[in-house]
């Protein structure tokens, strides 16, 4: 019996990317559309990363999906998203996640 061997990295749902990141932002309905517009205006696709946003059901928040090949690139987008979100919703700055 001749079985063909395939590498999972040759095809799949991530296309040319290997790593996926997801951010959920839950907030008041009145902030959702403006916040999504701000995120889309400030975080753009590039050759190394792909970013898409969608509004959650009942306009309860936003989901941000990030594709890339390097976790540092994904974290950069997550941190930028947190910075934008905190400024818009809380009026507060964001200086990175602290580890304990």
C-alpha positions as CSV (number, residue, x, y, z in Angstrom):
1,X,0.0,0.0,0.0
2,X,1.5,3.3,-1.1
3,X,0.6,6.2,1.3
4,X,1.3,9.7,0.5
5,X,2.9,11.8,3.2
6,X,1.8,15.4,3.6
7,X,3.2,18.1,5.9
8,X,0.5,20.0,7.7
9,X,2.4,23.2,7.0
10,X,1.9,22.9,3.3
11,X,-1.8,23.8,3.4
12,X,-4.4,24.8,5.8
13,X,-6.6,27.5,7.2
14,X,-3.8,29.9,8.1
15,X,-2.4,30.2,4.6
16,X,1.2,31.5,4.7
17,X,1.1,32.1,8.5
18,X,1.9,29.7,11.3
19,X,0.6,31.5,14.4
20,X,-2.8,32.9,15.3
21,X,-3.8,35.3,18.1
22,X,-7.2,36.4,19.2
23,X,-8.3,39.4,21.3
24,X,-11.9,39.9,22.6
25,X,-12.9,43.4,23.7
26,X,-16.1,43.5,25.6
27,X,-17.5,47.0,26.1
28,X,-20.6,49.2,26.0
29,X,-22.6,49.1,22.8
30,X,-22.1,52.8,22.2
31,X,-18.3,52.4,22.0
32,X,-18.1,49.4,19.7
33,X,-18.3,50.9,16.2
34,X,-16.0,53.8,16.9
35,X,-13.5,51.6,18.7
36,X,-13.5,49.1,15.8
37,X,-12.9,52.0,13.4
38,X,-10.0,53.3,15.5
39,X,-8.4,49.8,15.7
40,X,-8.7,49.3,12.0
41,X,-7.2,52.8,11.3
42,X,-4.2,52.2,13.5
43,X,-3.4,48.5,13.0
44,X,-2.9,47.6,9.4
45,X,-2.0,44.4,7.5
46,X,1.6,44.0,6.4
47,X,3.8,41.4,4.8
48,X,4.4,39.8,8.2
49,X,1.0,40.0,9.8
50,X,-2.7,40.0,8.9
51,X,-5.3,41.5,11.2
52,X,-9.1,41.4,10.9
53,X,-11.8,42.7,13.2
54,X,-15.5,41.8,13.6
55,X,-18.2,43.1,15.9
56,X,-19.6,40.5,18.3
57,X,-23.3,39.7,18.4
58,X,-25.6,42.3,19.9
59,X,-22.7,44.8,19.5
60,X,-21.3,43.6,22.8
61,X,-17.7,44.0,21.7
62,X,-15.1,43.3,19.1
63,X,-13.0,40.3,18.2
64,X,-9.6,40.9,16.7
65,X,-7.9,38.0,14.8
66,X,-4.2,38.2,14.1
67,X,-2.2,35.9,11.9
68,X,1.6,35.9,11.7
69,X,4.7,33.8,11.8
70,X,6.4,35.2,14.9
71,X,4.8,35.5,18.3
72,X,6.5,38.8,19.0
73,X,4.7,40.3,16.0
74,X,1.4,38.9,17.3
75,X,2.1,40.3,20.8
76,X,2.9,43.7,19.3
77,X,-0.6,43.9,17.7
78,X,-2.1,42.7,21.0
79,X,-0.3,45.4,23.0
80,X,-1.3,48.1,20.4
81,X,-4.9,46.9,20.6
82,X,-4.8,47.1,24.4
83,X,-3.3,50.6,24.2
84,X,-6.0,51.8,21.9
85,X,-8.8,50.1,23.9
86,X,-7.7,51.5,27.3
87,X,-7.3,55.0,25.9
88,X,-10.8,55.0,24.3
89,X,-12.8,53.2,27.0
90,X,-11.0,54.1,30.2
91,X,-9.0,57.2,29.2
92,X,-6.0,55.4,30.7
93,X,-2.5,54.6,29.3
94,X,-1.1,51.1,28.7
95,X,2.5,50.3,29.3
96,X,2.7,46.5,28.7
97,X,1.5,43.5,30.6
98,X,3.2,42.9,33.9
99,X,4.3,39.4,34.9
100,X,4.3,38.3,38.5
